Structure formats: structure tokens, C-alpha cells
Amino acid sequence: MKKTLFLFFTVLFIFSIGGTANAANPLKLNVNGVIQDEFPSPLVRKNVSYVPIRTAQSLGYKVTWNSKSKTVLIVNPNTSDTLSLAVGSGIARMNEKKLELDTPPLVEKNTVYVPLRFMSGSFGTLVHWDSKNNGIVIISPNPDIQKKLNSGDLAKARLAVIGLPRVQFYYSTVHPEGPMTSFIYTENDYSKLYFIHSDSVYYYELKNGYMSLVWEGQMSAKTQENSSSPLAKFLGTGIDTLWGEQPKLTSRLIYFEDRIFPYDEGEYGIIGVDGSVEFSHKVVNPKQLSDIIVNFKEENQ
């Protein structure tokens, strides 16, 4: 059996979640940073969680439903491995091998659902229950990124979290435009990230294999005088909250500004707890983000 199909199994069959889903507050599903609202919501039945079988399509697999036999056939297009499951049956088949399910697939409102508990975590898929947002997060892990996070090199780790999926469970009404971006971290840390694009500000925290959106704000000159946030003072503007709660800053921040396009330059430095710039350094003719996000001695002073 191929590892790639094992990965698919793990994505679909995850641990039971002790939550409750109903019509007023349905469970949400986010796969690799994309909200899955084209399919029906996940279900919880007798403390067992289920996802629509067609979630596999979001992972690049081909899904076929045989209404006569009530069987789902899933094909990995890269390896031609197949997985078949039958509604109400506790036996699945991966190629020719039988696999036992603790809970069989079910049908509800013309949608086939698969229990998450089967093959729980056996093949490396990262899964998280977001109780705050009543959602399930499914992440296909990236071994290269994980190595950088564990490398002990702060700059490499900061670059790595930028490459992780950014997960949220709502659609922002703001669509910023403009090429320049900034990445701001807590001093001597990589797990908390402010991502600034145009006049939008997003704050993420590192979870198990992804960055979770905690707060979204928008720069606003109208509220500048009323803003006491060190981040707002650094940006020279007020910040209106669009979603979530703005975190309180208790330590210095490290900023990296990407101006490769259109200015062929970058900048990094330190933001004090009062919002002032304590240190800054311009980078001339950077070719990539790793030329801007670097380790520098002033951060540790």
C-alpha cells in the first residue's frame, strides 16, 4: 500500500470530537487553509465525527459513488491505488486488502459521510479541533517546513511559518491590493505572526502544522488619535478590528518589510514596547524573502 493513499486515509479518518453540531451552529471544515463550504458540513453522531466523503476531492483524489451498491470508490490519480467503502459496512478495502472500521460510513440528506476515528493519526496527517470557531482543521504536513521549524535557526523558522497554511473559518469582506507586505514577530519567537498587506493587518498563531487567524484589522486614519496600540503607533495609523480580538503587546516586536516589488529593497528592525523603532536596517537589491528575514544581533540585546 502506498504512503500517499495512507495520507488520504489519515485526512479522512481522524479522532472523535466531543463537540455538538446542529443546524444553528454547524461544524465547519478547513482543509489546507481552504474553507470547505461547497460540501455539506461535518456531522457529530453519538460523539463520533464524520466528514463528507467528497472532502477527498479537495485533496486531489477522484471520488465515484455507486448508488446501486451504495459504495464509494476513491482513486489516487498519482498511484492508481484505490479505496472502497460501503455505507453501513464496517469493512473497507484498500486495493485488495480488507480494513476494519470501528464505525461504518453513513448517508444523511443524500450525502455520504465517513467516520473520522478510523486510522487515527497513523500516517502523519495533522488534525485540529478548533473549539473557538466550531471547526475541524485538516492539514497535509510538509516535512521540509517542519525541519526548518525544528532547526534552532530563528530566521529559518520565521520563513517556514510564512509557508504554512493560514486557516480561518470566515470570509473576510476586505480584499487588500498592493505588492508590499510586512511580517512582524514577537522578539525571539516565530510562533506569533502579524502579516500586513496593504492596509490590512492579520495576526496568526502557530498551531499543529498551520497558522490560525486570531485577529484581523484594517488601518484607519480616522481612529489614529484614539489608538494606544504600539503596533498602530509603528504603522502611524489607527487600526479598526474587523474580526477577533487584537492581542496586547507586552514585548518588543521584530519587523521585516518586503519591498522587493516594486522598489528592490527591504528593511528589518525592532519595534519597542512604545511603538518606536529602536533599530532598523535597509536591504538593498534583495532577490528573495530570505535576504530580508535574517538573524541579527540587535534582536538579542
GIBEL-V851189 format. One record per backbone hydrogen bond with DSSP energy under -1.0 kcal/mol. NH is the residue of the N-H (numbers start at 0). CO is the residue of the C=O. Records with the same first field share a line. If there is no record, write none. Layout:
# GIBEL-V851189
NH=CO + CO
This chain:
# GIBEL-V851189
5=1
6=2
7=3
8=4
9=5
10=6
11=7
12=8
18=16
27=133
29=135
30=33
31=137
33=30
35=28
36=34
42=49
44=47
47=44
49=42
50=113
52=111
54=51
55=52
56=53
57=54
58=55
59=56
60=55
61=74
63=72
65=70
69=65
70=65
71=84
72=63
73=82
74=61
75=80
79=75
82=73
83=92
84=71
86=69
87=104
88=85
91=98
92=83
93=96
94=81
96=93
98=91
100=89
105=112
107=110
110=107
112=105
113=50
115=48
119=116
121=118
125=138
127=136
129=134
130=128
134=129
135=27
136=127
137=29
138=125
145=141
146=142
147=143
148=144
149=145
150=147
156=152
157=153
158=154
159=155
160=156
161=157
162=159
166=210
180=257
181=195
182=255
183=193
184=253
186=251
188=185
192=203
193=183
194=201
195=181
196=199
197=179
199=196
200=216
201=194
202=214
203=192
204=211
205=190
206=209
208=206
210=164
211=204
212=166
213=202
214=202
215=242
216=200
217=239
218=198
219=237
223=220
226=223
232=228
233=229
234=230
235=231
236=231
237=219
239=217
241=215
242=215
252=270
253=184
254=268
255=182
256=266
257=180
258=264
262=258
263=259
264=258
265=282
266=256
267=280
268=254
269=278
270=252
271=275
274=271
277=269
278=269
280=267
282=265
284=263
290=287
291=288
292=288
293=291
298=295
299=296
300=297
